[in-house]
Amino acid sequence: MVNEAKLYVYGSTTICASCVGAPSSKETEEWLRAAIGRKFSGQPFVVEYVDIFNPPNEVALADMANKIVDEDYMYPVIVVDGEIIAEGNPRLKDIYQVMEDRGYLATMY
């Protein structure tokens, strides 16, 4: 079995000006959790939302939130193991590939 992947969806309650018409960061977090759960059923993972303008007190999360604000990334920004894997409107195919690269196996329906 693989180690539990932790995916962080960084964003804001305000939709990014460049992303008008796209789902909110919170909606992306919920959608991502459901999609990964279906694709990699029974395998441990966590998807957590982080508000970039009000990050938790955990240093690594706050540092990444500040970097996203300072460098003007389009959000939501998806981060795994400190690596930005998607920004703006994420592509599931790319996220699935990151999961598979970490040892996750797609479940058969």
Rosetta blueprint (number, residue, H / E / L):
1 M L
2 V L
3 N L
4 E L
5 A E
6 K E
7 L E
8 Y E
9 V E
10 Y E
11 G E
12 S L
13 T L
14 T L
15 I L
16 C L
17 A H
18 S H
19 C H
20 V L
21 G L
22 A L
23 P L
24 S L
25 S H
26 K H
27 E H
28 T H
29 E H
30 E H
31 W H
32 L H
33 R H
34 A H
35 A H
36 I H
37 G H
38 R H
39 K H
40 F L
41 S L
42 G L
43 Q L
44 P L
45 F E
46 V E
47 V E
48 E E
49 Y E
50 V E
51 D E
52 I L
53 F L
54 N L
55 P L
56 P L
57 N L
58 E L
59 V H
60 A H
61 L H
62 A H
63 D H
64 M H
65 A H
66 N H
67 K H
68 I H
69 V H
70 D H
71 E L
72 D L
73 Y L
74 M L
75 Y L
76 P L
77 V E
78 I E
79 V E
80 V E
81 D L
82 G L
83 E E
84 I E
85 I E
86 A E
87 E E
88 G L
89 N L
90 P L
91 R L
92 L H
93 K H
94 D H
95 I H
96 Y H
97 Q H
98 V H
99 M H
100 E H
101 D H
102 R L
103 G L
104 Y L
105 L L
106 A L
107 T L
108 M L
109 Y L
